[in-house]
């Protein structure tokens, strides 16, 4: 899992070949993150994750505030719009990805 992904193209392509999961946060919503958003369109759906990176890197709409988990929906909405897929489909895919990573551990207290 690549935490807070924002790498260069060469490293991105290597990680993609190695079946990394890419965890995306508020950075992708920043106006100057155009290059990152280009990479995002190349990430297979089954390799996408979202994160808050709290208390840092709040999404653009919450910029200047202390980041918190409740802002994750802003990041998810941005990603769904950027990828052109319904928010519920994105949420379901990310949940499936989490289950694929953690499996039965999700059901353990």
MARBA-3410 file (N, C-alpha, C, O; in Angstrom, 1 decimal):
109
0.9,-1.2,0.0,0.0,0.0,0.0,0.9,1.2,0.0,1.8,1.4,0.9 ~ 0.7,2.1,-1.0,1.5,3.3,-1.0,0.7,4.4,-0.4,-0.3,4.9,-0.9 ~ 1.1,4.8,0.8,0.4,5.8,1.7,0.6,7.2,1.0,1.7,7.5,0.6 ~ -0.5,7.9,0.9,-0.5,9.3,0.5,0.2,9.5,-0.8,1.1,10.3,-1.0 ~ -0.2,8.6,-1.8,0.5,8.6,-3.1,0.6,10.0,-3.7,-0.3,10.7,-3.8
1.9,10.3,-4.2,2.1,11.5,-4.9,3.4,11.4,-5.7,4.1,12.5,-5.8 ~ 3.8,10.3,-6.1,5.1,10.1,-6.7,5.2,10.5,-8.2,4.3,11.0,-8.8 ~ 6.4,10.3,-8.7,6.7,10.6,-10.1,6.2,9.5,-11.0,5.9,8.4,-10.6 ~ 6.2,9.7,-12.4,5.6,8.7,-13.3,6.4,7.4,-13.3,5.8,6.3,-13.3 ~ 7.7,7.5,-13.3,8.5,6.2,-13.4,8.3,5.4,-12.2,8.1,4.1,-12.3
8.3,5.9,-11.0,8.0,5.2,-9.8,6.6,4.7,-9.8,6.3,3.5,-9.3 ~ 5.6,5.5,-10.2,4.2,5.1,-10.3,4.1,3.9,-11.2,3.4,2.9,-10.8 ~ 4.7,3.9,-12.4,4.6,2.7,-13.3,5.2,1.5,-12.7,4.6,0.4,-12.9 ~ 6.3,1.6,-12.0,6.9,0.4,-11.3,6.0,-0.1,-10.3,5.7,-1.3,-10.2 ~ 5.4,0.8,-9.5,4.5,0.3,-8.4,3.2,-0.3,-9.0,2.7,-1.3,-8.4
2.8,0.2,-10.1,1.6,-0.3,-10.8,1.9,-1.8,-11.2,1.1,-2.7,-11.1 ~ 3.1,-2.0,-11.8,3.5,-3.3,-12.2,3.6,-4.3,-11.1,3.4,-5.5,-11.2 ~ 3.9,-3.8,-9.9,4.1,-4.6,-8.7,2.7,-4.8,-7.9,2.7,-5.3,-6.8 ~ 1.6,-4.4,-8.5,0.3,-4.5,-8.0,0.1,-3.8,-6.6,-0.6,-4.3,-5.7 ~ 0.8,-2.6,-6.5,0.6,-1.8,-5.3,-0.9,-1.4,-5.2,-1.5,-1.2,-6.2
-1.3,-1.1,-4.0,-2.6,-0.4,-3.8,-2.1,1.1,-3.6,-1.0,1.4,-3.0 ~ -2.9,2.0,-4.1,-2.6,3.4,-4.0,-3.6,4.1,-3.1,-4.8,4.2,-3.5 ~ -3.1,4.6,-2.0,-4.0,5.3,-1.1,-4.0,6.8,-1.3,-2.9,7.4,-1.2 ~ -5.1,7.4,-1.6,-5.2,8.8,-2.0,-5.9,9.6,-0.9,-6.8,9.2,-0.3 ~ -5.4,10.8,-0.8,-5.9,11.7,0.2,-6.2,13.1,-0.3,-6.4,13.2,-1.5
-6.3,14.0,0.6,-6.7,15.4,0.2,-5.8,16.1,-0.8,-6.2,17.0,-1.5 ~ -4.5,15.6,-0.9,-3.6,16.2,-1.9,-4.2,16.3,-3.3,-4.0,17.2,-4.0 ~ -4.9,15.2,-3.7,-5.4,15.2,-5.1,-6.4,16.3,-5.4,-6.7,16.6,-6.5 ~ -7.0,16.9,-4.3,-8.0,17.9,-4.5,-7.3,19.3,-4.7,-8.0,20.3,-5.0 ~ -6.0,19.4,-4.4,-5.4,20.7,-4.5,-5.3,21.1,-5.9,-5.0,20.3,-6.8
-5.4,22.4,-6.2,-5.4,22.9,-7.6,-4.0,22.6,-8.3,-4.1,22.4,-9.5 ~ -2.9,22.5,-7.6,-1.7,22.3,-8.2,-1.3,20.8,-8.4,-0.2,20.4,-8.7 ~ -2.3,19.9,-8.1,-2.1,18.5,-8.2,-2.5,17.9,-9.5,-2.9,16.7,-9.6 ~ -2.4,18.6,-10.6,-2.8,18.1,-11.9,-2.1,16.8,-12.3,-2.7,15.9,-12.8 ~ -0.8,16.8,-12.1,0.0,15.6,-12.5,-0.5,14.4,-11.7,-0.6,13.3,-12.3
-0.7,14.5,-10.4,-1.2,13.4,-9.6,-2.6,12.9,-10.1,-2.8,11.7,-10.2 ~ -3.4,13.9,-10.5,-4.8,13.5,-11.0,-4.6,12.7,-12.4,-5.5,11.8,-12.6 ~ -3.6,13.0,-13.2,-3.4,12.2,-14.4,-3.0,10.8,-14.0,-3.5,9.9,-14.7 ~ -2.2,10.6,-13.0,-1.9,9.2,-12.6,-3.1,8.5,-12.1,-3.3,7.3,-12.4 ~ -3.9,9.2,-11.4,-5.1,8.5,-10.8,-6.0,7.8,-11.8,-6.5,6.8,-11.5
-6.1,8.4,-13.0,-6.9,7.8,-14.0,-6.3,6.5,-14.5,-7.0,5.7,-15.2 ~ -5.1,6.2,-14.2,-4.4,5.0,-14.7,-4.4,3.9,-13.6,-3.9,2.8,-13.8 ~ -4.9,4.2,-12.4,-4.9,3.2,-11.3,-6.1,2.3,-11.5,-7.2,2.9,-11.6 ~ -5.9,1.0,-11.6,-7.1,0.1,-11.7,-8.0,0.3,-10.5,-7.5,0.5,-9.3 ~ -9.3,0.2,-10.7,-10.3,0.3,-9.6,-9.9,-0.6,-8.4,-10.1,-0.2,-7.2
-9.4,-1.8,-8.7,-9.2,-2.7,-7.6,-7.9,-2.5,-6.9,-7.4,-3.3,-6.1 ~ -7.3,-1.3,-7.1,-6.0,-0.9,-6.4,-6.2,0.5,-5.8,-5.2,1.0,-5.3 ~ -7.4,1.0,-5.7,-7.7,2.3,-5.1,-8.0,2.2,-3.6,-8.8,1.3,-3.2 ~ -7.5,3.1,-2.9,-7.9,3.3,-1.5,-7.9,4.8,-1.2,-7.4,5.6,-1.9 ~ -8.7,5.1,-0.1,-8.7,6.5,0.3,-8.2,6.6,1.7,-8.3,5.7,2.5
-7.7,7.8,2.1,-7.2,8.0,3.4,-7.4,9.5,3.8,-7.6,10.3,2.9 ~ -7.4,9.8,5.1,-7.5,11.2,5.5,-6.2,11.8,5.7,-6.0,13.0,5.4 ~ -5.2,11.1,6.2,-3.9,11.6,6.6,-4.0,12.6,7.7,-3.2,13.5,7.8 ~ -5.1,12.5,8.5,-5.3,13.4,9.6,-4.2,13.4,10.6,-3.6,12.4,10.8 ~ -3.9,14.5,11.1,-4.5,15.8,11.1,-4.0,16.7,9.9,-4.3,17.9,9.9
-3.3,16.2,9.0,-2.7,17.0,7.9,-3.5,16.8,6.6,-4.3,15.9,6.5 ~ -3.2,17.7,5.6,-3.6,17.6,4.2,-5.1,17.4,4.1,-5.6,16.5,3.4 ~ -5.8,18.4,4.6,-7.3,18.4,4.5,-7.6,18.7,3.0,-6.8,19.3,2.3 ~ -8.7,18.1,2.5,-9.1,18.4,1.1,-9.3,19.9,0.9,-9.5,20.7,1.8 ~ -9.2,20.3,-0.4,-9.2,21.7,-0.7,-10.4,22.5,-0.1,-10.2,23.6,0.4
-11.6,21.9,-0.1,-12.7,22.6,0.5,-12.6,22.8,2.0,-13.3,23.7,2.5 ~ -11.7,22.1,2.6,-11.5,22.3,4.1,-10.1,22.8,4.4,-9.6,22.8,5.5 ~ -9.4,23.3,3.4,-8.0,23.7,3.5,-7.9,24.8,4.6,-8.8,25.6,4.7 ~ -6.8,24.7,5.4,-6.6,25.6,6.4,-7.2,25.2,7.8,-6.9,25.7,8.8 ~ -7.9,24.1,7.7,-8.5,23.5,9.0,-7.7,22.2,9.3,-7.0,21.7,8.4
-7.8,21.8,10.5,-7.2,20.6,10.9,-8.0,19.5,10.3,-9.2,19.4,10.4 ~ -7.3,18.6,9.5,-8.0,17.5,8.8,-8.5,16.5,9.9,-8.0,16.3,10.9 ~ -9.7,15.9,9.5,-10.3,14.9,10.4,-11.0,13.9,9.5,-11.3,14.1,8.4 ~ -11.2,12.7,10.1,-11.8,11.6,9.3,-13.2,12.0,8.6,-13.5,11.4,7.6 ~ -13.9,12.9,9.2,-15.2,13.2,8.6,-15.1,13.9,7.3,-16.0,14.0,6.5
-13.9,14.4,7.0,-13.6,15.1,5.7,-13.4,14.1,4.6,-13.3,14.5,3.4 ~ -13.2,12.8,4.9,-13.0,11.8,3.9,-14.0,11.8,2.8,-13.7,11.5,1.6 ~ -15.3,12.1,3.1,-16.3,12.2,2.1,-16.0,13.2,1.0,-16.4,13.0,-0.1 ~ -15.4,14.3,1.4,-15.0,15.3,0.4,-14.0,14.8,-0.6,-14.1,15.0,-1.8 ~ -13.1,14.0,-0.1,-12.1,13.4,-0.9,-12.7,12.3,-1.8,-12.4,12.2,-3.0
-13.6,11.5,-1.3,-14.3,10.5,-2.1,-15.2,11.2,-3.1,-15.2,10.7,-4.3 ~ -15.9,12.2,-2.8,-16.7,12.9,-3.8,-15.8,13.5,-5.0,-16.2,13.3,-6.1 ~ -14.7,14.1,-4.6,-13.8,14.6,-5.6,-13.3,13.5,-6.5,-13.3,13.6,-7.8 ~ -12.9,12.3,-5.9,-12.4,11.2,-6.8,-13.5,10.7,-7.6,-13.2,10.4,-8.8 ~ -14.7,10.5,-7.1,-15.8,10.0,-8.0,-16.1,10.9,-9.1,-16.3,10.4,-10.3
-16.1,12.2,-8.9,-16.3,13.2,-10.0,-15.1,13.1,-11.0,-15.4,13.1,-12.2 ~ -13.9,13.1,-10.5,-12.7,13.0,-11.4,-12.7,11.8,-12.3,-12.4,11.9,-13.4 ~ -13.1,10.7,-11.7,-13.1,9.4,-12.4,-14.4,9.2,-13.2,-14.5,8.4,-14.1 ~ -15.4,10.0,-13.0,-16.7,9.9,-13.7,-17.5,8.7,-13.3,-18.1,8.1,-14.2 ~ -17.4,8.3,-12.0,-18.1,7.1,-11.6,-19.0,7.5,-10.4,-18.6,8.4,-9.6
-20.2,6.9,-10.2,-21.0,7.2,-9.1,-20.3,7.0,-7.8,-19.5,6.1,-7.6 ~ -20.6,7.9,-6.8,-20.0,7.8,-5.5,-20.2,6.5,-4.8,-19.3,5.9,-4.2 ~ -21.4,5.9,-4.9,-21.7,4.7,-4.3,-20.9,3.5,-4.9,-20.5,2.6,-4.2 ~ -20.7,3.6,-6.2,-19.9,2.5,-6.8,-18.4,2.7,-6.3,-17.8,1.6,-6.1 ~ -17.9,3.9,-6.2,-16.5,4.1,-5.7,-16.4,3.6,-4.3,-15.5,2.9,-3.9
-17.4,3.9,-3.4,-17.4,3.5,-2.0,-17.4,1.9,-1.9,-16.6,1.4,-1.2 ~ -18.2,1.3,-2.8,-18.3,-0.2,-2.7,-17.0,-0.8,-3.2,-16.5,-1.8,-2.6 ~ -16.4,-0.2,-4.2,-15.1,-0.7,-4.7,-14.0,-0.6,-3.7,-13.2,-1.5,-3.4 ~ -13.9,0.6,-3.0,-12.9,0.8,-2.0,-13.1,-0.2,-0.8,-12.2,-0.7,-0.2 ~ -14.4,-0.4,-0.5,-14.7,-1.3,0.6,-14.2,-2.7,0.2,-13.7,-3.4,1.1
-14.5,-3.1,-1.0,-14.1,-4.4,-1.5,-12.5,-4.5,-1.4,-12.0,-5.6,-1.1 ~ -11.9,-3.5,-1.8,-10.4,-3.5,-1.8,-9.9,-3.6,-0.4,-8.9,-4.4,-0.1 ~ -10.5,-3.0,0.6,-10.1,-3.1,2.0,-10.4,-4.6,2.4,-9.5,-5.1,3.1 ~ -11.5,-5.2,2.0,-11.7,-6.6,2.4,-10.7,-7.5,1.8,-10.3,-8.5,2.4 ~ -10.3,-7.2,0.5,-9.3,-8.0,-0.1,-7.9,-7.9,0.6,-7.2,-8.9,0.7
-7.6,-6.8,1.1,-6.4,-6.6,1.9,-6.4,-7.3,3.2,-5.5,-8.0,3.6 ~ -7.5,-7.0,4.0,-7.5,-7.4,5.4,-8.3,-8.6,5.7,-8.2,-9.2,6.7 ~ -9.2,-9.0,4.7,-9.9,-10.3,4.8,-10.7,-10.4,6.1,-11.4,-9.5,6.6 ~ -10.5,-11.6,6.7,-11.2,-11.9,7.9,-10.9,-11.0,9.1,-11.6,-10.9,10.1 ~ -9.7,-10.4,9.1,-9.3,-9.5,10.2,-10.3,-8.4,10.4,-10.4,-7.8,11.4
-11.1,-8.0,9.3,-12.1,-7.0,9.5,-13.2,-7.4,10.4,-13.8,-6.5,11.1 ~ -13.5,-8.7,10.5,-14.5,-9.2,11.4,-14.1,-9.4,12.8,-14.9,-9.8,13.6 ~ -12.8,-9.3,13.0,-12.3,-9.5,14.4,-12.2,-8.2,15.2,-11.6,-7.3,14.8 ~ -13.0,-8.1,16.3,-13.1,-7.0,17.1,-12.0,-6.0,17.1,-12.1,-5.0,17.8
END
